[in-house]
């Protein structure tokens, strides 16, 4: 079975933010970090691909595939912010209708500018996603570092 490509790294959040070019995305990353810490109560962990995760859970699917994944998080991409609301089981349409401009994937939202969305509703969405996730998999504060190979 293929190994997961996305893993938690031994990189601190300030180091991750320092890699973001100075400007709106860096400020948005700081703002999102504040929001995610407040809502989740978890410290950030940097994952491969520049993803900032909060909390983690272990999963095993019926197929036998298993692994560890972040409970929630974000990635400050150049074109858009990716907001990960895991694992995408529940329809959060009523919140999303009022959130502000966004597009969505299976378990993430894409936001062009954080200032254009309602941050209180985003906080509500993050909390709802965590509650939903916890009904399926136990959520813990951190993922363990995988030191078995090159990062």
Protein Blocks (a to p, Z undefined) as FASTA:
>chain_A
ZZdfbdcddddfklmmmmpccdjklmmmmmmmmmmmmmnopacdddehhiacedjddddd
fkopacdddfbdcdddfkbccddddehlaccklmmmmnopcdddfkbccdfblklpcfkl
mmmmmmmmmmmmmmmbccdfbdcddfkbcZZ
